[in-house]
Structures are given as C-alpha cells and as structure tokens.
Amino acid sequence: MLFNVRKFFSVAKVTGTSKQLLRQFWFGSPAQMNVHLKGRDLLTLENYTAHELEYLLWMASDLKGRIKHKGEYLPLMQGKSLAMIFEKRSTRTRLSAETGFALLGGHPSFLTTQDIHLGANENLTDTTRVLSSMANAIMARVYKHNDLELMAKEATIPIINGLSNLHHPLQILADYLTLQEHFGGLKGLTVTWIGDGNNVLHSIMTSAAKLGMHLRIATPRGFEPDFGITQITEEYSKEYGTKLLLTTDPLEAADGANVLVTDTWISMGKEEEKKERLKAFQGYQITMQ
C-alpha cells in the first residue's frame, strides 16, 4: 500500500487488429518500442526486464490519459474475455480489473470457488485447460504461488497474477504509476518499506533496481522477506548500481526516503496470528507524526 492509496490500471495483451487500433491511439513516445509481450504470463516482475517494465508503465499512463482524462473509447479488447479466478476476496483488485478490461471493450468473468467446479469435481489442471479453451486470458488471485506456476504450465493463454502468497505485481505496477505521475519519473528515487516482509514487498524487491530506485527495508525480526528473493534483490542492486538497505530499525530505513510504503500486517489467511503480529509490529506504523 502506497501511503493509503491503491490504484490499478490493467494492461492487457494486445493482438491482431487490436494492435493496429493501438497504433492509431498512441499518445506520446513509448519508453521502449522494441518490446514483445504478446502471449506472456505475468506471474512475477522478476521475469520482466527494465525495458519491459518501463514499457508497461508507459502503456498504462498512455491508456489512462486517453480513457480517463480525454474520454476516448479504445476497444482494444473487443471480442476478448478475461476469466478472473478469486480464491481470496478483494474490493479494489476485482473492481479495477473488471472496470479496466470493460473500458477496453472486453468481457471480464468473475469466478470464485463457489461459482465453478475448481476444488470440487475438477482440479486446477482441468479448470485451467477448460478456461484456456473459452477465454483469452486468466487473472488469478490465489493463496499459493505454486498454483499460478501450474496454471502457466497447463494454460494455452496468458496467466496474470492478481495476488499470491509470494508476489503481487499488479499492486506494485499501480504504485509505480502513481509515483511516476507524482515525481515525473522513478530513477533515483529512494523507496522505503516499513512492515511485513510479504508479497507486496517481494514485488518491489524484484523490480525497483531495474527502474533505478534505491530500496530501504525495515521489518521486525522473524518477519523478513523471503531469503531467495533477498538474494535476487542484492544481485539486482549490484547490477543496476542502486543502494539497498535491510534493517530492523524503521527510523533508519525512513531517513532520506522519498516515499514510505507499507501494507497490512495481517494478511488474509493469517488471522490466527493477529495477536502475535500486533505485538511484533509495534513501532512500525506509518503516521503523519
């Protein structure tokens, strides 16, 4: 959560006549034209290069400007359908995804485990194969990231991560768009994370350095980010020449930051840890004081 703001703007796959339409509606210069995203999954930002991330942000900004501010109608997803599997409920992710896809002329289908046979008469493999034959893309909000990887293996259409226990790429792309609008660019910014070492943080860690941002992380002991993702982040920091700090002191992390970022301490599915977490996270709350 960027301060108390959660914004989302869907960037969908563009193919065929839709790509021709897009050329007619381009506004401004893209960050990188030599980018090929057709048919790609979006499971984690680790799988995207710096140029690809810049291009996604440029595309989101361009579409937002034309649709929201200019009132243009861009039916780039006309005739396309998006299957939305939500194991975990959501207000903002659901509404923003449905609205964004509909604004592009597509048809979003919201599916919970109560609406389809997933987990009852069909396993995840069966459901993925069926949806692949009827939809053009699948966005899944799941408990286990491994489920997304299985879906990507079995699907013949793109899989988009709407949230998993390890990553939340759409959230961070939306936050980056907000920062880009506010600061005019991302390179050179110092972003500080204060709170749980969770999926939202992991998505920042696997992308910030690629966009030229320095990262400072403060988490309580026992709530650090995933060790493997931390190693990847350290490698990115060296590769892209950015600064990285991991500490348990929130004041140290906040010193000199352009942006403070946090998220809920008690994610869905961890309610039984509430008492322990509230105690552990004392002093990690971001306030205006």
Residue, then its C-alpha position, 0 to 999 in steps of 0.5 A: m500500500l502506497f501511503n493509503v492509496r491503491k490504484f490499478f490500471s490493467v494492461a492487457k495483451v494486445t493482438g491482431t487488429s487490436k494492435q493496429l487500433l493501438r497504433q492509431f491511439w498512441f499518445g506520446s513516445p513509448a519508453q521502449m518500442n522494441v518490446h514483445l509481450k504478446g502471449r506472456d504470463l505475468l506471474t512475477l516482475e522478476n521475469y520482466t526486464a527494465h525495458e519491459l517494465e518501463y514499457l508497461l508503465w508507459m502503456a498504462s499512463d498512455l491508456k489512462g490519459r486517453i480513457k480517463h482524462k480525454g474520454e476516448y473509447l479504445p476497444l482494444m479488447q473487443g471480442k476478448s474475455l478475461a476469466m478472473i479466478f478469486e480464491k481470496r476476496s478483494t474490493r479494489t483488485r476485482l473492481s479495477a480489473e473488471t472496470g479496466f478490461a470493460l473500458l477496453g471493450g472486453h468481457p471480464s468473468f468473475l469466478t470464485t470457488q463457489d461459482i465453478h467446479l475448481g476444488a470440487n469435481e475438477n482440479l486446477t489442471d482441468t479448470t485451467r485447460v477448460l478456461s484456456s479453451m473459452a477465454n483469452a486470458i486468466m487473472a488469478r488471485v490465489y493463496k499459493h504461488n505454486d498454483l499460478e506456476l501450474m496454471a502457466k504450465e497447463a494454460t494455452i493463454p496468458i496467466i496474470n497474477g492478481l495476488s499470491n502468497l509470494h508476489h503481487p505485481l499488479q499492486i506494485l505496477a499501480d504504485y509505480l504509476t502513481l509515483q511516476e505521475h507524482f515525481g515525473g519519473l522513478k530513477g533515483l528515487t529512494v523507496t522505503w518499506i516499513g512492515d511485513g516482509n510479504n508479497v507486496l514487498h517481494s514485488i518491489m524487491t524484484s523490480a525497483a533496481k531495474l527502474g533505478m530506485h534505491l530500496r530501504i527495508a525495515t521489518p521486525r525480526g522473524f518477519e523478513p522477506d523471503f531469503g531467495i528473493t533477498q538474494i535476487t534483490e542484492e544481485y539486482s542492486k549490484e547490477y543496476g548500481t542502486k543502494l539497498l538497505l535491510t534493517t530492523d530499525p524503521l527510523e533508519a530505513a525512513d531517513g532520506a526516503n522519498v516515499l514510505v510504503t507499507d501494507t497490512w500486517i495481517s494478511m488474509g489467511k493469517e488471522e490466527e496470528k493477529k495477536e502475535r503480529l500486533k505485538a511484533f509490529q509495534g513501532y512500525q506504523i506509518t503516521m503523519q507524526 
